[in-house]
Amino acid sequence: MSAPDTLTLASLRTTDFAPGQLGVLGDPIAHSLSPAMHNAAIATLLPTNPRLAGVRYHRLHITAQELPEALAVLHAKGFAGVNLTVPHKIQALTLAETLSPEARRAESVNTLVRTPTGWAGDTTDGPGFLEALRERSGSTTKGRPVILLGSGGAARAVAAACLADGCTSLHLHNRDVAKAAALASALADPRVHAAGLTEIKAAPDAVIVNCTTLGLKPTDASPFPVALLVAGQFVFDTTYGSEASRLLKDASEHCVAHCDGRSMLRWQGALAFCLWHGMLPPDAPMRAALGEITP
């Protein structure tokens, strides 16, 4: 059941839109703060950018099976661009008309930009992660070991970004070891190692990144062993919710620097907005809409 302000494929088919609309597609999607963040930025920009008049950023509950038709309908209805979240980032590789070098390297798409004949696929997840990490910790992954939990679209983009950034090692851990191994093989870098969630070892200066969905609900268990947390590490949980995840609570209790996914969401959203409109949106209204605390 979708929230009243959420579009479905059925409602999308019968709704008329002004040109240039934006949105985010996912399943689940009710938790997404992207609409509030982008609409706050659009409202701030509107007085000096009249071309944004009538533009809204919409929430769309679209299943994996519905994605091909949904993208065709969105294009036909004149949407300027969309973001993609779970579970669409990998499937979109085959649905985009063209792919940026970043999307090809990450084998993941989180941003689609309208072209006259289809969609251009890109990813801002990796760059957004690095900008958020720099903002929240004062540095990136350069020269540090990285422990990455998960192997979905966001994990692929973050992994590619960490390797390009110059991390010393990248340990991929997933409940399904075969998926972690497949991602390691695709990355084709000697710094990458794959194992299960039960085989985690952590250096005292590691950057620990959760790209699993564990953390979307307050009752979710942590994907990372609390016994391995030590001061000197940085924990980056790419999920966010109404309260801190178990992983972030564990980090706080062990005096480990940490942040949730709001800063990454803001950065990936800002970079996507730049792809759609050629300018970075103001961060203050986006922070306020996310309830984000300034570091």
C-alpha positions as a printed NumPy array, in Angstrom:
array([[  0.   ,   0.   ,   0.   ],
       [  1.481,   3.347,  -1.052],
       [  1.258,   6.596,   0.876],
       [ -1.248,   9.194,  -0.449],
       [  1.559,  11.381,  -1.826],
       [  3.218,   8.454,  -3.622],
       [  2.635,   7.724,  -7.294],
       [  2.271,   4.162,  -8.534],
       [  2.492,   2.889, -12.086],
       [ -1.31 ,   2.852, -12.245],
       [ -1.656,   6.473, -11.097],
       [  1.292,   7.538, -13.251],
       [ -0.485,   6.325, -16.38 ],
       [ -3.504,   8.552, -15.724],
       [ -1.83 ,  11.71 , -14.378],
       [ -0.842,  14.724, -16.489],
       [  2.3  ,  16.667, -15.559],
       [  3.884,  19.969, -16.471],
       [  7.133,  19.461, -18.399],
       [ 10.396,  18.932, -16.536],
       [  9.219,  16.926, -13.528],
       [ 11.645,  14.918, -11.383],
       [ 11.282,  11.961,  -9.052],
       [ 12.666,   8.922,  -7.271],
       [ 11.682,   5.317,  -8.016],
       [ 12.036,   2.493,  -5.511],
       [ 10.484,  -0.424,  -3.657],
       [ 10.174,   0.359,  -0.754],
       [ 10.019,   4.125,  -1.145],
       [  7.823,   5.528,   1.651],
       [ 10.889,   6.242,   3.817],
       [ 12.635,   8.351,   1.164],
       [ 13.456,  11.931,   2.115],
       [ 14.517,  12.825,  -1.426],
       [ 11.225,  14.56 ,  -2.335],
       [ 11.345,  16.842,   0.707],
       [ 15.02 ,  17.604,   0.078],
       [ 14.688,  18.396,  -3.634],
       [ 11.434,  20.315,  -3.324],
       [ 12.988,  22.507,  -0.626],
       [ 15.902,  23.257,  -2.958],
       [ 13.562,  23.986,  -5.885],
       [ 11.493,  26.384,  -3.748],
       [ 14.648,  28.272,  -2.769],
       [ 15.89 ,  28.497,  -6.368],
       [ 12.552,  29.41 ,  -7.95 ],
       [ 12.673,  33.213,  -7.427],
       [ 15.856,  33.483,  -9.516],
       [ 15.189,  30.493, -11.809],
       [ 11.711,  30.851, -13.351],
       [ 12.32 ,  27.798, -15.56 ],
       [ 11.716,  25.732, -12.399],
       [  8.119,  26.977, -12.144],
       [  5.786,  24.003, -11.859],
       [  8.592,  21.524, -11.322],
       [  8.137,  19.043,  -8.485],
       [ 10.16 ,  16.06 ,  -7.327],
       [  7.833,  13.075,  -6.906],
       [  7.938,   9.821,  -4.929],
       [  7.121,   6.761,  -7.075],
       [  6.509,   3.27 ,  -5.74 ],
       [  7.686,   1.109,  -8.64 ],
       [  8.529,  -2.604,  -8.429],
       [ 11.343,  -4.262, -10.352],
       [  8.834,  -5.809, -12.755],
       [  7.259,  -2.409, -13.409],
       [ 10.484,  -0.481, -14.004],
       [ 10.733,  -0.813, -17.826],
       [  7.155,   0.398, -18.364],
       [  7.468,   3.092, -15.707],
       [ 10.54 ,   4.593, -17.364],
       [  8.796,   4.576, -20.738],
       [  5.739,   6.324, -19.27 ],
       [  7.882,   8.892, -17.428],
       [  9.716,   9.711, -20.655],
       [  6.478,  10.028, -22.589],
       [  5.115,  12.38 , -19.917],
       [  8.109,  14.693, -20.172],
       [  9.985,  14.021, -16.938],
       [ 13.427,  15.659, -17.045],
       [ 15.116,  13.097, -14.816],
       [ 14.736,  10.593, -12.018],
       [ 16.721,   8.973,  -9.26 ],
       [ 16.694,   5.22 ,  -8.685],
       [ 16.999,   3.432,  -5.374],
       [ 16.578,  -0.184,  -4.194],
       [ 16.087,  -2.432,  -6.185],
       [ 16.526,  -0.622,  -9.505],
       [ 20.162,   0.475,  -9.754],
       [ 21.495,  -2.612, -11.506],
       [ 18.473,  -3.343, -13.709],
       [ 18.662,   0.219, -15.051],
       [ 21.991,  -0.613, -16.709],
       [ 20.037,  -2.458, -19.403],
       [ 17.282,   0.153, -19.664],
       [ 19.363,   3.304, -20.14 ],
       [ 20.061,   4.356, -23.715],
       [ 23.584,   5.457, -22.788],
       [ 25.797,   5.08 , -19.725],
       [ 28.388,   7.461, -18.27 ],
       [ 31.916,   6.127, -17.646],
       [ 31.156,   6.273, -13.897],
       [ 28.012,   4.152, -14.288],
       [ 29.895,   1.633, -16.435],
       [ 32.728,   1.398, -13.922],
       [ 30.338,   1.036, -10.984],
       [ 27.9  ,  -1.184, -12.915],
       [ 25.147,   0.802, -11.214],
       [ 22.768,   3.624, -12.148],
       [ 21.089,   5.935,  -9.635],
       [ 20.371,   8.91 , -11.916],
       [ 18.637,   9.072, -15.279],
       [ 18.698,  12.189, -17.445],
       [ 16.159,  12.642, -20.217],
       [ 17.372,  12.616, -23.823],
       [ 15.161,  13.091, -26.889],
       [ 14.981,   9.346, -27.453],
       [ 15.429,   7.772, -24.006],
       [ 17.425,   7.999, -20.787],
       [ 21.11 ,   8.635, -20.117],
       [ 22.296,   6.643, -17.109],
       [ 24.743,   7.95 , -14.525],
       [ 25.644,   7.38 , -10.884],
       [ 26.235,   9.978,  -8.202],
       [ 26.354,   7.45 ,  -5.351],
       [ 30.143,   7.032,  -5.366],
       [ 31.048,  10.725,  -5.685],
       [ 28.27 ,  11.58 ,  -3.22 ],
       [ 29.671,   9.103,  -0.694],
       [ 33.204,  10.513,  -0.974],
       [ 32.019,  14.131,  -0.631],
       [ 29.911,  13.224,   2.403],
       [ 32.766,  11.273,   3.987],
       [ 35.143,  14.215,   3.454],
       [ 32.578,  16.556,   4.977],
       [ 31.869,  14.389,   8.023],
       [ 35.344,  12.971,   8.747],
       [ 37.779,  15.474,   7.246],
       [ 39.211,  12.962,   4.762],
       [ 38.207,  10.317,   2.245],
       [ 39.243,   6.671,   1.842],
       [ 42.61 ,   7.528,   0.3  ],
       [ 45.337,   5.573,   2.097],
       [ 42.866,   3.727,   4.357],
       [ 41.386,   0.211,   4.394],
       [ 37.664,  -0.019,   3.625],
       [ 35.169,  -2.604,   4.852],
       [ 32.08 ,  -2.55 ,   2.669],
       [ 28.931,  -4.403,   3.735],
       [ 26.536,  -5.325,   0.923],
       [ 26.801,  -5.912,  -2.813],
       [ 23.818,  -4.097,  -4.371],
       [ 23.807,  -1.034,  -6.609],
       [ 24.933,   1.46 ,  -3.973],
       [ 27.697,  -0.89 ,  -2.795],
       [ 28.957,  -1.258,  -6.363],
       [ 29.142,   2.51 ,  -6.814],
       [ 30.812,   3.086,  -3.439],
       [ 33.313,   0.283,  -4.095],
       [ 34.326,   1.731,  -7.452],
       [ 34.687,   5.201,  -5.911],
       [ 36.853,   3.924,  -3.037],
       [ 39.208,   2.152,  -5.427],
       [ 39.486,   5.224,  -7.65 ],
       [ 40.069,   7.331,  -4.523],
       [ 43.09 ,   5.247,  -3.522],
       [ 41.977,   3.052,  -0.616],
       [ 44.655,   0.576,   0.467],
       [ 42.274,  -2.395,   0.541],
       [ 38.597,  -3.106,   0.034],
       [ 36.991,  -5.999,   1.883],
       [ 33.528,  -6.86 ,   0.587],
       [ 31.194,  -8.709,   2.95 ],
       [ 27.726,  -9.972,   2.11 ],
       [ 25.321, -12.512,   3.55 ],
       [ 25.413, -14.194,   0.118],
       [ 29.143, -14.737,  -0.355],
       [ 28.664, -15.538,  -4.032],
       [ 27.337, -12.012,  -4.635],
       [ 30.33 , -10.477,  -2.87 ],
       [ 32.66 , -12.673,  -4.924],
       [ 30.884, -11.666,  -8.135],
       [ 31.304,  -7.993,  -7.292],
       [ 34.986,  -8.535,  -6.442],
       [ 35.473, -10.261,  -9.782],
       [ 33.745,  -7.433, -11.633],
       [ 35.923,  -4.829,  -9.917],
       [ 39.026,  -6.754, -11.004],
       [ 41.419,  -5.085,  -8.571],
       [ 44.011,  -6.897,  -6.409],
       [ 43.033,  -4.722,  -3.435],
       [ 39.553,  -6.295,  -3.351],
       [ 38.687,  -9.32 ,  -1.197],
       [ 35.274, -10.97 ,  -0.7  ],
       [ 33.864, -12.913,   2.249],
       [ 30.678, -13.458,   4.254],
       [ 29.283, -11.283,   7.036],
       [ 30.577, -13.795,   9.588],
       [ 34.192, -13.398,   8.429],
       [ 34.744,  -9.705,   9.094],
       [ 38.08 ,  -8.468,  10.4  ],
       [ 38.651,  -4.775,  10.96 ],
       [ 41.793,  -2.638,  11.06 ],
       [ 41.854,   0.121,  13.725],
       [ 41.819,   2.821,  11.029],
       [ 39.214,   1.244,   8.734],
       [ 36.358,   3.07 ,   7.065],
       [ 33.321,   0.832,   7.63 ],
       [ 30.49 ,   1.366,   5.152],
       [ 27.075,  -0.257,   5.481],
       [ 25.361,  -0.584,   2.11 ],
       [ 22.942,  -3.303,   3.214],
       [ 19.319,  -2.482,   4.   ],
       [ 19.89 ,  -3.384,   7.663],
       [ 19.222,  -0.075,   9.353],
       [ 16.091,   1.005,   7.516],
       [ 14.045,  -0.21 ,  10.489],
       [ 14.857,   0.503,  14.17 ],
       [ 14.51 ,  -3.214,  14.931],
       [ 17.164,  -4.252,  12.391],
       [ 20.255,  -5.948,  13.762],
       [ 23.682,  -4.499,  12.998],
       [ 25.522,  -6.116,  10.081],
       [ 28.867,  -5.392,  11.794],
       [ 30.21 ,  -7.115,  14.943],
       [ 30.242,  -4.666,  17.826],
       [ 33.387,  -6.309,  19.253],
       [ 35.388,  -5.063,  16.227],
       [ 34.584,  -1.371,  16.763],
       [ 37.479,   0.751,  18.037],
       [ 38.225,   4.462,  18.169],
       [ 40.112,   5.502,  15.046],
       [ 37.667,   3.886,  12.671],
       [ 34.87 ,   5.728,  10.88 ],
       [ 31.439,   4.141,  10.496],
       [ 29.336,   5.326,   7.565],
       [ 25.844,   3.846,   7.512],
       [ 24.272,   4.688,   4.158],
       [ 20.791,   3.986,   5.564],
       [ 18.792,   6.538,   7.529],
       [ 15.589,   6.488,   9.513],
       [ 13.61 ,   8.152,  12.259],
       [ 16.214,   6.981,  14.768],
       [ 19.814,   5.811,  14.649],
       [ 20.479,   2.293,  13.381],
       [ 21.876,  -0.378,  15.674],
       [ 25.227,   0.005,  13.922],
       [ 25.359,   3.742,  14.662],
       [ 24.256,   3.219,  18.251],
       [ 27.078,   0.683,  18.68 ],
       [ 29.552,   3.131,  17.166],
       [ 28.418,   5.903,  19.496],
       [ 28.707,   3.659,  22.548],
       [ 32.283,   2.749,  21.554],
       [ 33.355,   6.34 ,  20.767],
       [ 33.754,   5.618,  17.048],
       [ 33.136,   8.566,  14.719],
       [ 30.109,   7.93 ,  12.529],
       [ 27.282,   9.29 ,  10.396],
       [ 24.091,   8.057,   8.772],
       [ 23.161,   8.275,   5.106],
       [ 21.613,  11.758,   5.082],
       [ 24.807,  13.559,   4.064],
       [ 25.379,  11.057,   1.25 ],
       [ 21.743,  11.422,   0.186],
       [ 22.158,  15.203,   0.082],
       [ 25.355,  15.009,  -1.946],
       [ 24.157,  12.402,  -4.419],
       [ 20.962,  14.403,  -4.806],
       [ 22.848,  17.652,  -5.349],
       [ 25.091,  16.047,  -7.967],
       [ 22.053,  14.543,  -9.696],
       [ 20.348,  17.96 ,  -9.683],
       [ 23.46 ,  19.363, -11.348],
       [ 23.163,  16.734, -14.101],
       [ 19.519,  17.751, -14.665],
       [ 19.849,  21.528, -14.377],
       [ 23.544,  22.387, -14.704],
       [ 23.911,  23.844, -11.207],
       [ 24.41 ,  22.637,  -7.66 ],
       [ 21.373,  23.399,  -5.483],
       [ 21.783,  25.282,  -2.174],
       [ 22.609,  22.921,   0.682],
       [ 20.913,  24.809,   3.551],
       [ 17.28 ,  24.   ,   2.572],
       [ 18.293,  20.432,   1.764],
       [ 19.923,  19.981,   5.184],
       [ 16.852,  21.42 ,   6.881],
       [ 14.502,  19.129,   4.963],
       [ 16.61 ,  16.111,   5.935],
       [ 16.808,  17.092,   9.598],
       [ 20.548,  16.894,   9.146],
       [ 22.831,  18.199,  11.855],
       [ 25.665,  20.331,  10.515],
       [ 29.007,  18.679,  11.339]])
